[in-house]
């Protein structure tokens, strides 16, 4: 329960509706990483690097936490 309360307290100061939406997207990605036993820092670092380097849209499934983990294991 404590992490939920702390997250709610932090989101209170997101600054705007758009900022709150971005926070929610990031929090969802981090929680999905945890659910799939993926290190969120390694995942976000690799995914952001791939996006900057022009990752193909046809291969976006590799950028989900579960797809990223499966791609890394092959």
KEVOKOL-433483 format. One record per residue (C-alpha): x, y, z; residue in one letter; residue number from 0. Coordinates in Angstrom, 3 decimals, padded with zeros to 6 digits, m for minus. Example, Ala and Ser with C-alpha at 12.3 -4.5 7.8 and 13.67 -1.06 7.14 Angstrom:
012.300,m004.500,007.800,A,0
013.670,m001.060,007.140,S,1
***
This chain:
000.000,000.000,000.000,X,0
002.810,002.415,000.767,X,1
004.203,002.559,m002.820,X,2
000.727,003.412,m004.116,X,3
000.378,006.254,m001.615,X,4
003.853,007.589,m002.414,X,5
003.169,007.435,m006.146,X,6
m000.107,009.320,m005.688,X,7
001.733,011.976,m003.664,X,8
004.403,012.371,m006.365,X,9
001.849,012.597,m009.192,X,10
000.103,015.419,m007.369,X,11
002.883,017.723,m008.589,X,12
003.006,016.559,m012.229,X,13
002.351,020.167,m013.272,X,14
m000.401,019.647,m015.848,X,15
m002.785,017.088,m017.296,X,16
m000.226,016.259,m019.980,X,17
002.497,015.859,m017.365,X,18
000.254,013.512,m015.388,X,19
m000.399,011.480,m018.548,X,20
003.334,011.161,m019.227,X,21
003.894,010.126,m015.617,X,22
001.189,007.449,m015.950,X,23
002.780,006.053,m019.124,X,24
006.189,005.857,m017.487,X,25
004.783,004.292,m014.303,X,26
002.943,001.699,m016.414,X,27
006.135,000.792,m018.276,X,28
008.079,000.414,m015.033,X,29
005.375,m001.744,m013.432,X,30
005.165,m003.936,m016.553,X,31
008.923,m004.393,m016.373,X,32
008.591,m005.542,m012.778,X,33
005.795,m007.973,m013.706,X,34
007.962,m009.550,m016.413,X,35
011.207,m009.651,m014.372,X,36
012.907,m006.995,m016.495,X,37
015.278,m004.393,m015.052,X,38
013.416,m001.088,m015.735,X,39
016.630,000.939,m016.017,X,40
018.220,m001.431,m018.537,X,41
014.943,m001.683,m020.451,X,42
014.343,002.066,m020.712,X,43
017.980,002.766,m021.593,X,44
017.968,000.191,m024.394,X,45
014.526,001.126,m025.747,X,46
015.254,004.854,m025.807,X,47
018.588,004.202,m027.533,X,48
016.853,002.060,m030.145,X,49
014.203,004.702,m030.774,X,50
016.823,007.427,m031.218,X,51
018.732,005.186,m033.639,X,52
015.638,004.669,m035.822,X,53
014.057,001.414,m034.686,X,54
011.659,000.114,m037.361,X,55
007.935,000.630,m036.722,X,56
007.261,m002.851,m038.063,X,57
009.204,m004.252,m035.075,X,58
007.557,m002.274,m032.254,X,59
006.564,m005.512,m030.505,X,60
010.222,m005.918,m029.525,X,61
009.979,m002.738,m027.458,X,62
007.315,m003.951,m025.030,X,63
008.778,m005.252,m021.765,X,64
007.695,m008.848,m022.517,X,65
008.842,m008.633,m026.151,X,66
012.137,m007.053,m025.130,X,67
012.787,m009.848,m022.640,X,68
011.999,m012.555,m025.225,X,69
014.174,m010.815,m027.848,X,70
017.075,m010.628,m025.365,X,71
016.850,m014.346,m024.552,X,72
017.212,m015.451,m028.177,X,73
***
